[in-house]
Amino acid sequence: MFVSRFGIRTLIAITHDFVAIAVAWWLAYLFRFNFDIPASTLSFLPTILPWAVLIQTSFFFGLGLYRGLWRYASFPDLKRIFIAVVAGTATVLLMFWILGVLDDIPGSVILLAPLLLLLIMGSSRLAYRAWKEHRLYSLESYEAKLVLVIGAGNTAVNLVKDLAHSRDWHVVGMLDDDRRKMGTRLLGVRVLGKIDELPHWVQQLNVGHVIIAIPSEAHRIHRHTLEMCAEIGVKVMTVPSYADLISGKATVSTIREIELDDLLGREPVVLDTDGLHSLLTGKVVLVTGAGGSIGSELCRQLIAYDPDRIVFLELNEFSLYSIQEELAPRFPNINMSFVIGDIKDYARMTQIFTQFRPSVVFHAAAYKHVPLMEQENACQALLNNVLGTYVLAQIAISYGVGKFVLVSTDKAVNPVSVMGASKRLAEMVCQALQQSISRQTSQNQVTQTLPTCFVMVRFGNVLGSTGSVIPKFREQIARGGPITVTHPDMTRYFMSIPEAAQLVLQAGWMGGVRGGGEIFVLDMGNPVRIVDLANDLIHLSGLAEDDIRIVYSGLRPGEKLHEELLATNENSLPTPHEKLRIAQAREVDERWLSDLILWLERVSVLSDKEVRDQLTKWVPEYTNKESTH
């Protein structure tokens, strides 16, 4: 019955402490008499020991020493032991005084007994925990995944520390190019050699996983490590970026698979947060195309600036539903409205602006798939991308929208596709409207609303966007190949979706410094060969280039071999932000705009060929051919 009440482990702990009390007093007498206890004292010990054991143990029970497990013994447990021993010893001495035997106990024994008891009880518990954990982790290490850590700096050390108690990972070594660290041990893990020696150590230690823990040199190290691991069939993972670590979005132990973003080598965007707060905080912000790749990311990032309301405008019902399901439950304190509408529908757009009165508009809605818009759908590309922008912009002006930010594309530069030409026309529409506003302002014409500032933002491809090449490549790899690339020399500019959205926000804040109508060009870095991108995805999938075949299908209608960020006759001006420049593009006037709108109202009766033939009149830099080399 006693065992069933306390449990066998608790009973063993109680027995241990009973014995510890007796041993502590016994040792105290041994030390006092130099291990030669007089016979009279030996006969005295059985008189006092039962009292010491019973009283001291009662304090152990009272202070809850037997509620925890020795395996988890910690400083709070040692603190309770200290209090119990001190209080118990004081009570024992009081009892000895009452019994009239206190004078018979040497003072050194009174001092030594509790100290020895503290030592025995504390050290036994900590020793048990150390033995248990060593045994446990030794057993678990047989089941854990063996891993090499790339790097031996602070990030790597913190990673090793976090993984020390993991059941899933067992770090067997570290690799670093710093010669001073070779052969040293960090938290018990040895720095084995240089990063280039990775294949040797993988084979030597039978390692199946590699974790990169050098966020400061992520691009170079990620690519080099990925190539080595692809050749030897080892899985590569990485720690979060410095930006995520500093912001608290992730911890070092939040290891993840390498993504294409890690291979781009782009520096984090530094935003003017004060300026963005003044633009967005407490304002109603409307985002068109809010269910798309860029539109949805803009909405995610807008939340951080505490707008009064975000209006999600989308034509696709499922896309709107998906972003609603993602964000509304997570941010109940942010006012959100999810509205369906076609930007070409003047009545519906007027209804939305009347209801919500937005101060800022981010216009991301567009048809953007180049080959799809080139044939069979050329007319719709123009109506949606150009006429839709005009309708939305006109209503924005009449309702006093402060900033109207058009998300454009590098395909608008010297376009060879209908899609690219339509986005250049959308830019020109905004430029013409801005000129009209500037003329009215300069003539001191009285308006009921504040003038609208138009801002255009051009950038290249974003990784993983809807309809982009990345999801297509992933599907082809999942099927076992082949991967289809249009041309071995084709290049594109790439950035991540979050980076693109951040720079669109930044450009939105900066627009207007030159009177409005600026076309901001994002720093896209160096162009990336599409075939290299395909090979990177093969490696990220844990495969080698020989495992997946790459075939070349030829340029599709409307595709360029290389994209551009500035037209032939365009220059750019610097801005205070290192990743943004202003393109000095050819401007148009109000007369041109009115003629364009008249043409767009009749364009639905034209064939695709007639649309392409007539586009050169409106966009002189447009080249009417299905491909260019």
matplotlib code that plots the C-alpha trace (Angstrom):
import matplotlib.pyplot as plt

x = [0.0, 2.9, 4.5, 1.3, 0.7, 4.2, 5.4, 8.6, 10.8, 9.5, 10.1, 13.7, 14.2, 12.8, 15.0, 18.0, 17.4, 16.8, 20.2, 21.8, 20.8, 22.3, 25.5, 25.9, 25.8, 28.1, 30.6, 30.5, 31.5, 34.2, 35.7, 35.5, 37.4, 39.8, 38.1, 38.5, 35.2, 35.3, 33.2, 31.1, 30.2, 29.3, 26.8, 25.4, 24.7, 21.7, 20.0, 20.1, 20.1, 16.3, 15.3, 17.5, 16.2, 12.5, 12.5, 14.7, 12.6, 9.3, 10.7, 11.6, 8.0, 6.7, 8.7, 7.8, 11.1, 9.4, 7.0, 9.6, 11.8, 15.5, 16.0, 14.9, 16.7, 17.6, 18.5, 15.0, 15.3, 18.6, 17.2, 14.4, 16.9, 18.9, 15.9, 14.7, 18.1, 18.6, 15.1, 15.3, 18.7, 17.5, 14.5, 16.7, 19.0, 15.9, 14.7, 18.2, 18.1, 14.7, 16.0, 19.1, 21.6, 22.7, 25.7, 27.0, 27.2, 30.5, 30.1, 32.0, 29.5, 26.6, 28.3, 29.4, 26.3, 24.0, 26.8, 27.5, 23.8, 23.5, 26.4, 25.1, 21.5, 22.4, 25.3, 23.3, 20.4, 22.6, 24.7, 21.6, 20.3, 23.7, 23.8, 20.2, 20.6, 23.8, 22.3, 19.1, 20.9, 23.4, 20.5, 18.7, 21.8, 21.5, 18.1, 18.8, 20.0, 23.7, 24.5, 27.5, 27.2, 28.8, 30.3, 31.8, 30.8, 28.2, 25.3, 26.7, 27.5, 24.0, 22.7, 24.8, 23.6, 19.9, 20.3, 22.2, 18.9, 17.2, 16.0, 16.0, 19.6, 23.0, 25.8, 29.0, 31.2, 31.6, 33.4, 34.8, 37.4, 38.9, 42.2, 42.3, 39.3, 40.7, 40.7, 39.1, 36.0, 32.9, 30.4, 32.0, 31.7, 35.0, 35.8, 36.9, 38.2, 37.4, 34.1, 35.6, 36.4, 32.6, 32.5, 35.3, 33.7, 30.3, 31.7, 34.0, 31.1, 28.3, 26.4, 23.0, 22.3, 24.2, 23.0, 24.5, 24.9, 26.7, 23.9, 26.4, 27.8, 24.6, 24.6, 28.1, 28.1, 24.6, 25.4, 28.8, 27.5, 24.4, 26.5, 28.8, 25.9, 24.0, 27.0, 27.2, 23.4, 23.2, 20.3, 21.1, 19.3, 20.0, 19.2, 17.1, 18.6, 20.0, 17.0, 14.6, 16.9, 17.2, 13.5, 12.6, 10.6, 12.7, 15.3, 18.6, 17.0, 14.3, 16.2, 14.6, 15.3, 17.2, 15.0, 15.8, 15.7, 18.8, 20.7, 19.9, 22.4, 20.2, 20.7, 17.8, 15.7, 16.0, 12.6, 11.9, 9.4, 8.7, 7.8, 5.6, 3.8, 3.0, 1.7, -0.3, -1.0, -4.7, -5.4, -7.8, -5.7, -7.1, -5.2, -6.3, -5.4, -5.3, -5.4, -2.4, 1.3, 2.3, -1.1, -1.4, 2.1, 1.4, -1.6, 0.5, 3.1, 0.6, -0.7, 2.5, 1.8, -1.6, -3.9, -7.4, -8.7, -7.4, -9.7, -8.9, -10.2, -10.1, -11.9, -11.1, -13.4, -11.2, -8.1, -10.0, -11.4, -7.9, -6.3, -9.4, -8.9, -5.2, -5.3, -8.6, -8.3, -4.7, -5.3, -8.7, -7.7, -7.1, -10.2, -10.4, -12.9, -12.9, -14.7, -15.1, -15.1, -13.7, -11.5, -13.1, -16.5, -16.9, -20.1, -18.7, -15.4, -17.4, -19.5, -16.3, -14.7, -17.9, -18.2, -14.6, -13.0, -9.4, -6.5, -3.9, -4.3, -1.9, -2.9, -1.5, -4.3, -3.2, -3.1, 0.6, 1.2, 3.1, 2.3, -1.3, -1.9, -0.1, -2.5, -6.3, -6.4, -4.6, -7.7, -8.4, -4.9, -5.3, -8.8, -7.8, -4.3, -4.9, -8.6, -8.9, -6.1, -7.7, -11.1, -9.5, -7.2, -10.0, -12.2, -9.1, -8.7, -12.3, -12.3, -9.1, -6.9, -3.5, -1.2, -2.0, 0.8, 0.9, 2.7, 4.4, 7.0, 10.4, 8.5, 7.1, 10.7, 11.1, 8.2, 7.9, 4.7, 1.2, 1.4, 4.5, 3.1, -0.1, 1.8, 3.8, 0.5, -0.7, 2.4, 1.7, -2.0, -0.8, 1.8, -0.9, -3.3, -0.5, 0.3, -3.4, -3.4, -0.2, -1.6, -4.8, -2.7, -0.4, -3.4, -4.8, -8.0, -10.1, -10.9, -13.0, -10.4, -6.6, -4.5, -3.6, 0.0, 0.7, 3.7, 4.8, 7.1, 8.9, 10.6, 11.3, 10.2, 9.4, 10.2, 7.2, 4.6, 1.4, 2.1, 5.8, 8.5, 9.4, 6.1, 6.3, 9.8, 8.9, 6.0, 8.2, 10.8, 8.1, 7.1, 10.7, 11.4, 12.2, 12.4, 11.6, 13.6, 12.9, 16.6, 20.0, 20.9, 17.6, 18.1, 15.7, 15.8, 14.5, 13.7, 11.6, 8.0, 8.5, 11.4, 9.3, 6.4, 8.7, 10.1, 6.7, 5.7, 8.9, 8.4, 4.8, 6.1, 8.9, 6.7, 5.8, 9.2, 9.4, 5.8, 4.3, 4.3, 7.7, 8.5, 10.6, 13.0, 13.9, 17.5, 17.1, 20.8, 22.3, 20.2, 19.9, 20.1, 16.9, 18.9, 20.9, 17.7, 16.5, 19.7, 19.4, 15.9, 17.2, 19.8, 17.3, 15.2, 18.1, 18.9, 21.9, 21.8, 22.1, 18.9, 16.6, 16.9, 16.6, 15.2, 15.0, 11.7, 12.4, 11.2, 7.4, 5.3, 6.1, 9.2, 12.5, 15.9, 16.9, 14.7, 15.7, 14.9, 15.3, 14.3, 16.9, 16.1, 15.7, 18.1, 17.6, 18.1, 19.2, 17.0, 17.8, 17.1, 19.9, 17.6, 15.3, 16.0, 13.7, 13.4, 13.3, 10.7, 9.1, 5.9, 2.6, -0.1, -3.9, -4.7, -2.9, -4.8, -8.2, -7.3, -6.1, -9.3, -11.4, -9.3, -9.6, -13.3, -13.3, -10.5, -12.8, -13.7, -10.1, -8.2, -5.1, -3.0, -4.8, -4.2, -0.5, -0.2, -1.9, 0.0, 3.1, 1.1, 0.5, 3.8, 6.5, 9.1, 7.0, 8.3, 5.6, 7.1, 6.5, 10.1, 13.3, 16.8]
y = [0.0, 2.4, 1.6, 2.1, 5.5, 6.9, 4.8, 2.8, 5.7, 8.0, 5.2, 4.8, 8.6, 8.6, 5.7, 7.4, 10.5, 8.5, 6.9, 10.2, 11.9, 9.0, 8.9, 12.7, 12.6, 9.5, 11.2, 14.4, 12.4, 10.5, 13.8, 15.3, 12.4, 11.8, 8.5, 7.1, 7.6, 6.9, 4.1, 6.4, 8.5, 5.4, 4.3, 7.9, 8.0, 5.6, 7.9, 11.0, 9.6, 8.5, 12.0, 13.6, 11.3, 11.7, 15.5, 16.1, 13.9, 15.6, 18.8, 17.1, 16.0, 19.4, 21.3, 18.9, 17.3, 14.2, 15.8, 16.0, 13.6, 13.4, 13.3, 16.9, 18.1, 21.8, 24.9, 25.3, 21.7, 22.5, 25.6, 23.5, 21.0, 23.8, 25.3, 21.9, 21.0, 24.3, 24.3, 20.7, 21.0, 24.0, 21.9, 18.9, 21.0, 22.5, 18.9, 17.9, 21.0, 19.9, 16.4, 17.8, 16.2, 19.3, 19.9, 16.4, 17.1, 18.7, 22.1, 20.9, 18.0, 20.5, 22.5, 19.5, 17.4, 19.7, 20.6, 16.9, 16.3, 19.1, 17.7, 14.1, 15.0, 17.6, 15.7, 12.4, 14.1, 15.9, 12.8, 10.8, 13.5, 13.6, 9.8, 9.6, 12.3, 10.8, 7.4, 8.7, 10.8, 8.1, 5.8, 8.4, 9.2, 5.8, 6.8, 10.5, 11.8, 12.3, 15.8, 18.0, 21.7, 24.1, 27.0, 27.4, 30.9, 32.2, 31.0, 27.5, 27.3, 28.4, 25.8, 23.0, 24.1, 24.0, 20.6, 19.1, 17.9, 17.0, 13.5, 14.1, 15.4, 14.3, 16.7, 14.7, 17.6, 21.1, 22.5, 26.0, 27.7, 29.6, 27.9, 29.1, 26.9, 23.7, 20.8, 22.8, 21.7, 23.9, 22.6, 19.2, 19.1, 19.1, 21.4, 18.7, 20.7, 23.1, 23.3, 21.9, 18.7, 18.0, 15.0, 13.3, 13.8, 12.8, 9.5, 9.1, 9.6, 8.2, 11.5, 12.0, 15.6, 18.9, 22.1, 25.5, 27.9, 30.9, 33.4, 36.2, 34.4, 32.5, 32.9, 31.7, 28.9, 27.8, 27.3, 25.7, 23.3, 22.5, 21.5, 19.3, 17.6, 17.0, 15.0, 12.8, 12.5, 14.3, 16.5, 20.2, 22.4, 25.9, 28.2, 31.3, 34.5, 37.2, 39.4, 36.7, 36.0, 39.7, 40.4, 37.4, 35.7, 32.6, 31.0, 29.3, 25.9, 26.6, 24.7, 24.5, 23.3, 25.6, 27.6, 29.4, 32.7, 31.5, 31.1, 34.6, 36.3, 39.4, 41.7, 42.4, 45.4, 48.3, 50.2, 53.7, 52.5, 56.0, 57.2, 54.1, 54.6, 58.2, 56.8, 53.9, 54.0, 54.9, 55.0, 52.9, 51.0, 49.3, 46.5, 45.3, 41.7, 41.0, 37.3, 37.2, 36.6, 40.3, 41.6, 39.1, 39.7, 43.5, 42.9, 40.7, 43.5, 46.3, 44.7, 45.7, 49.4, 49.3, 50.7, 51.7, 49.1, 47.0, 46.5, 43.3, 43.7, 40.5, 39.1, 35.5, 34.2, 31.3, 33.5, 36.0, 33.3, 31.8, 35.1, 35.7, 32.3, 33.0, 36.5, 37.3, 34.7, 35.6, 39.4, 40.0, 43.5, 44.7, 45.8, 43.9, 43.9, 41.3, 42.5, 40.9, 43.1, 43.7, 46.8, 47.5, 47.8, 51.5, 51.2, 48.5, 50.4, 53.6, 51.6, 50.3, 53.7, 55.3, 52.7, 52.6, 55.9, 54.6, 57.0, 54.7, 52.3, 49.5, 48.4, 44.8, 43.3, 42.3, 39.6, 38.8, 35.4, 36.4, 33.5, 33.3, 37.0, 36.9, 34.7, 34.4, 36.9, 40.0, 42.1, 41.1, 41.9, 45.4, 45.9, 44.5, 46.0, 49.3, 50.2, 48.7, 50.9, 54.0, 53.3, 52.7, 55.7, 58.1, 57.0, 57.3, 60.9, 61.8, 60.3, 62.1, 59.1, 60.4, 57.7, 55.4, 52.8, 50.8, 47.5, 47.3, 44.9, 44.8, 43.4, 46.9, 47.9, 47.7, 45.2, 42.4, 41.0, 42.2, 41.8, 43.9, 46.6, 46.6, 47.3, 50.1, 51.6, 51.4, 53.3, 55.9, 56.3, 57.1, 59.5, 61.3, 61.6, 62.9, 65.6, 66.6, 66.9, 69.0, 71.3, 71.9, 72.5, 75.0, 76.8, 77.0, 75.3, 74.7, 71.0, 69.4, 66.8, 66.7, 65.9, 62.2, 61.2, 58.3, 56.0, 53.2, 50.4, 48.1, 44.9, 41.5, 38.0, 37.0, 33.5, 31.2, 33.6, 32.2, 31.1, 31.5, 29.0, 27.8, 25.9, 24.5, 23.2, 21.7, 19.8, 18.5, 17.3, 15.6, 13.7, 12.6, 15.1, 16.3, 20.0, 22.2, 25.3, 27.5, 28.4, 27.6, 31.3, 32.8, 35.0, 36.7, 39.0, 37.4, 38.5, 37.1, 38.0, 39.6, 41.7, 42.9, 43.8, 45.7, 47.7, 48.5, 49.9, 51.9, 53.3, 54.2, 56.3, 57.9, 58.7, 62.4, 63.9, 65.0, 65.9, 62.5, 60.2, 58.7, 55.2, 53.5, 50.7, 48.1, 46.9, 43.4, 42.4, 40.3, 38.3, 34.6, 31.9, 29.9, 26.7, 27.4, 27.9, 24.5, 22.9, 24.6, 23.2, 19.7, 20.0, 21.4, 18.3, 16.1, 15.0, 15.3, 16.9, 13.4, 12.3, 14.9, 15.7, 19.3, 19.8, 23.0, 23.8, 27.2, 30.7, 31.1, 33.8, 37.2, 36.0, 37.8, 36.1, 38.7, 41.2, 44.9, 47.3, 50.5, 51.2, 52.1, 55.8, 55.8, 56.9, 56.6, 58.9, 57.8, 58.0, 58.0, 54.2, 52.2, 49.6, 52.1, 54.3, 56.6, 55.9, 59.0, 57.6, 59.2, 61.0, 61.5, 64.2, 64.3, 64.4, 61.1, 59.6, 60.5, 59.0, 55.8, 55.4, 55.8, 53.1, 50.8, 51.1, 49.6, 47.1, 44.2, 43.8, 43.4, 40.1, 39.3, 40.2, 43.5, 44.3, 43.6, 45.6, 48.6, 48.6, 50.1, 53.3, 53.6, 52.1, 53.1, 51.0, 47.9, 45.4, 43.4, 40.0, 36.7, 36.5, 38.3, 36.9]
z = [0.0, 0.8, -2.5, -4.5, -2.9, -3.6, -6.6, -6.7, -7.9, -5.1, -2.5, -3.7, -3.4, 0.1, 1.1, -0.4, 1.7, 4.9, 4.4, 3.3, 6.6, 8.7, 6.5, 6.8, 10.6, 10.6, 8.3, 10.4, 13.5, 11.5, 10.3, 13.9, 15.4, 12.5, 11.7, 15.2, 17.0, 20.8, 22.0, 24.2, 21.2, 19.1, 21.7, 21.7, 18.0, 18.0, 20.4, 18.2, 14.6, 14.6, 15.7, 13.0, 10.2, 11.2, 11.6, 8.6, 6.4, 7.5, 6.1, 2.8, 2.4, 3.5, 0.9, -2.0, -2.6, -3.9, -6.4, -9.2, -11.0, -10.4, -14.2, -14.3, -11.2, -11.5, -9.5, -8.0, -6.7, -5.1, -3.6, -2.0, -0.7, 0.9, 2.6, 3.8, 5.2, 7.0, 8.4, 9.4, 11.0, 13.1, 14.2, 15.0, 17.2, 18.9, 19.7, 21.0, 23.3, 24.6, 25.2, 26.9, 24.6, 22.6, 24.8, 24.1, 20.3, 19.1, 17.4, 14.3, 13.9, 14.1, 11.2, 9.1, 9.2, 7.2, 4.8, 4.1, 3.7, 1.1, -0.8, -0.8, -1.8, -4.4, -6.1, -6.2, -8.0, -10.5, -11.1, -11.8, -14.3, -16.1, -16.3, -17.5, -20.2, -21.4, -21.7, -23.3, -25.9, -26.6, -27.4, -29.4, -31.4, -33.0, -34.4, -35.0, -38.4, -38.6, -39.7, -40.6, -39.8, -42.3, -40.4, -36.9, -36.0, -33.5, -35.6, -36.0, -32.2, -31.3, -33.7, -32.2, -28.8, -29.8, -31.5, -28.5, -27.0, -30.3, -30.9, -34.7, -35.2, -34.1, -35.0, -35.8, -36.9, -38.2, -41.3, -41.6, -43.8, -40.8, -40.2, -36.6, -35.8, -37.3, -34.8, -32.1, -30.2, -29.9, -27.4, -27.7, -31.5, -33.5, -36.4, -38.8, -41.8, -44.6, -46.4, -49.6, -47.7, -47.3, -49.6, -47.7, -44.3, -45.5, -46.7, -43.6, -41.1, -43.2, -43.0, -44.7, -44.0, -44.1, -42.4, -43.5, -40.6, -42.2, -43.0, -43.7, -46.8, -47.6, -51.4, -52.1, -49.5, -50.4, -54.0, -53.5, -50.8, -52.9, -55.9, -53.7, -52.0, -55.3, -56.5, -53.5, -52.8, -49.5, -48.3, -47.7, -45.2, -43.8, -40.9, -41.3, -42.8, -40.5, -41.2, -39.9, -36.9, -35.9, -36.4, -34.2, -37.0, -36.6, -34.3, -35.3, -34.7, -37.2, -39.9, -43.3, -46.8, -49.1, -51.5, -54.7, -52.8, -50.9, -54.2, -55.6, -53.2, -52.8, -49.8, -47.5, -48.3, -45.9, -45.7, -44.7, -42.0, -40.7, -44.2, -44.8, -41.5, -42.6, -45.9, -44.6, -40.8, -40.2, -43.9, -46.1, -48.6, -51.6, -53.4, -56.8, -57.8, -54.0, -54.5, -56.9, -56.0, -55.6, -54.5, -51.7, -50.5, -50.5, -48.3, -45.9, -45.6, -45.3, -42.0, -40.3, -40.8, -39.0, -41.8, -40.9, -43.4, -46.2, -49.2, -51.0, -54.6, -56.8, -59.8, -59.1, -56.4, -55.2, -55.0, -52.9, -50.7, -50.2, -49.0, -46.7, -45.1, -44.6, -43.2, -41.5, -38.7, -38.0, -37.7, -36.2, -35.1, -38.7, -40.6, -43.9, -46.7, -49.4, -52.6, -56.0, -59.0, -62.5, -62.8, -66.2, -64.6, -64.0, -62.0, -59.7, -59.1, -58.3, -55.8, -54.1, -53.9, -52.6, -49.9, -48.7, -49.8, -50.1, -49.6, -51.3, -54.2, -55.1, -58.6, -59.1, -61.1, -64.6, -67.2, -67.3, -69.0, -72.2, -74.6, -73.4, -74.1, -77.4, -79.3, -79.0, -76.1, -77.3, -77.1, -73.5, -72.5, -73.7, -72.2, -68.8, -68.5, -70.2, -70.1, -66.6, -65.4, -67.0, -65.4, -62.0, -62.2, -63.3, -60.3, -58.0, -59.2, -58.7, -55.2, -54.1, -53.7, -52.5, -54.1, -57.0, -57.4, -60.6, -60.5, -63.9, -65.4, -67.2, -70.2, -70.8, -71.9, -75.7, -75.7, -78.2, -76.7, -76.4, -72.7, -72.4, -74.7, -72.7, -69.5, -71.2, -72.3, -68.7, -67.6, -70.3, -69.2, -65.7, -67.0, -69.2, -66.2, -64.0, -66.7, -66.7, -62.9, -63.0, -65.7, -63.6, -60.5, -62.3, -63.7, -60.1, -61.1, -58.1, -57.4, -54.7, -53.9, -53.4, -56.5, -57.0, -57.3, -59.8, -59.2, -61.5, -60.4, -62.9, -61.9, -63.4, -62.6, -59.0, -57.8, -57.4, -58.7, -60.3, -63.8, -63.6, -64.7, -61.2, -60.4, -63.9, -63.4, -60.0, -61.6, -64.4, -61.8, -59.8, -62.9, -63.5, -66.3, -68.8, -67.9, -70.9, -71.4, -74.3, -75.1, -73.6, -73.5, -72.2, -69.1, -66.8, -63.8, -60.6, -57.1, -54.3, -53.9, -50.4, -51.8, -54.7, -52.5, -50.1, -52.9, -54.3, -50.9, -50.7, -54.2, -53.3, -50.4, -52.4, -55.4, -55.9, -55.1, -58.7, -59.0, -59.6, -62.6, -61.8, -63.1, -60.5, -61.7, -59.1, -58.8, -60.1, -59.7, -62.4, -64.9, -64.3, -67.0, -67.1, -67.6, -64.5, -62.6, -63.8, -62.6, -59.2, -58.8, -59.7, -57.0, -54.5, -55.2, -54.1, -57.6, -59.9, -63.4, -64.9, -63.2, -65.0, -68.7, -69.9, -73.4, -75.4, -77.0, -78.7, -77.9, -77.6, -79.2, -77.6, -75.7, -75.6, -75.1, -72.6, -70.7, -70.1, -67.3, -69.4, -73.0, -75.6, -75.3, -71.5, -68.8, -65.1, -62.1, -58.6, -55.6, -51.8, -51.8, -53.3, -54.8, -56.6, -59.6, -61.7, -65.4, -67.6, -70.0, -73.0, -72.0, -73.7, -73.5, -72.8, -76.5, -77.0, -74.1, -75.4, -78.8, -77.1, -75.1, -78.3, -79.9, -76.9, -77.0, -80.5, -80.1, -79.2, -82.9, -84.0, -84.6, -82.7, -85.8, -86.2, -82.5, -82.9, -86.1, -84.6, -81.3, -83.0, -83.4, -79.7, -78.4, -80.9, -79.1, -79.5, -82.1, -83.8, -84.2, -82.4, -81.0, -81.1, -80.9]

ax = plt.figure().add_subplot(projection="3d")
ax.plot(x, y, z, "-o")
ax.set_aspect("equal")
plt.show()
